[in-house]
Amino acid sequence: MVEVVGTAPTSAMVITKFVYRHSWKTNNLYISCRIKNLKKFMKKKLVLLFLMIFLLISILLFIYKDQIINFLLNLDFNSDYLKTLYFIIVFFYFLSPLPITLILLLNGFFFKEYGFFISMFQIVLGSIIIKNLSKQLSSILQINLRLKRINIQKLSNNNYSIFLSRFIVPYFIHNIYYGLTKIDLRSFIFIIFIAEIPMTYAFNQIGKSFYEVSSNFSISLYSLFKDINFYIPFLIIFVLFIITNYLYKKKK
């Protein structure tokens, strides 16, 4: 027995055309939710892929760090190709956990006065990328820095903590940590830009004074703090930072 279209078994009433057609219409809300979830899924996959590439590059840089430094030391800067290669290698170096001290010295040694501006640009660019990457990782893994009795974020997110910790905490770890916090990117970059000026200037001056640079060169933080090229700019910038921070809070 063939049923008439628009009727149902055991039903004495005919299903109206409107209800019958509506039951087969696509649910737009369902589709938009599916698209939104798909976008989130793809974003997570892209972030994880980038993290894997980032981790692989960091491991390779760590394994071959001595060979890379020796290669950079022996580059002929008369060649535009080798100069470009230098900047590409240094770009990835600033994204790795390796200490950037030697690169700051190299920039001063190779580029003299311009080395300071090159170093500052590389520091800011590397900090932006690492902080954003850390932020994306935090959102995926749902990392929470709150402890039961101590709110670490509250202690470390004030401007003075960000400024002063930049001189103590390694560059890479500092960027990673503040990527896990909720501090605004523009505020973070402004503070670390100011904080990096005296140290970067001091390293650039030291590198500029060298007749030769070797991969075995090392400098202690204590000897750097004693250097006039560091503590004079540091004192000037720190005083300006205190005044600016005070005026900003007073304006709010």
Residue pairs with C-beta under 8 A, 6 or more apart in sequence:
3 9
6 14
6 15
6 16
6 17
6 20
7 14
7 15
8 15
44 140
47 133
47 136
47 137
47 140
48 140
50 133
51 133
51 137
54 95
54 133
57 92
57 95
57 96
58 95
58 96
58 97
58 98
61 68
61 92
61 93
61 96
61 98
62 96
62 97
62 98
65 98
66 215
68 89
68 93
69 102
69 215
70 215
71 89
72 86
72 89
72 90
72 106
73 106
73 213
73 214
73 215
75 82
75 83
75 85
75 86
76 82
77 83
77 86
77 110
86 110
90 103
90 122
91 122
91 125
91 126
93 100
93 103
94 100
94 103
94 122
94 123
94 125
94 126
95 126
95 129
95 130
96 172
97 170
97 172
97 173
98 172
99 170
99 171
100 123
100 171
101 203
101 219
102 215
102 217
103 119
103 122
104 115
104 119
104 200
104 203
104 204
104 207
105 203
105 204
105 206
105 207
105 210
105 213
105 217
106 207
106 213
107 115
107 116
107 118
107 119
107 122
107 204
107 207
108 115
108 116
108 119
108 203
108 204
108 205
108 206
108 207
108 208
108 210
109 115
109 207
109 208
109 210
109 213
111 118
112 208
113 208
115 204
115 207
115 208
116 200
116 201
116 204
119 200
119 203
119 204
120 193
120 196
120 197
120 200
123 171
123 192
123 196
123 200
124 189
124 192
124 193
124 196
126 171
126 175
127 171
127 175
127 188
127 189
127 192
128 185
128 189
130 172
130 175
130 176
130 179
131 175
131 176
131 178
131 179
131 185
131 188
132 179
132 185
133 179
134 175
134 176
134 177
134 178
134 179
134 180
135 179
135 180
137 143
137 179
138 179
138 180
143 180
145 151
145 152
145 153
145 180
145 181
146 152
146 153
153 181
153 182
155 161
156 162
156 165
156 177
156 178
156 181
157 181
157 182
157 183
159 187
159 191
159 241
159 245
160 245
162 178
162 183
162 188
162 191
162 192
162 195
163 191
163 194
163 195
163 238
163 241
164 195
165 174
166 174
166 191
166 192
166 195
166 196
167 195
167 199
169 177
174 192
178 188
191 241
194 237
194 240
194 241
195 237
197 233
197 237
198 230
198 231
198 232
198 233
198 234
198 237
199 224
199 230
199 234
201 229
201 230
201 233
202 224
202 227
202 229
202 230
202 233
203 224
205 229
206 219
206 227
206 229
207 213
224 230
225 231
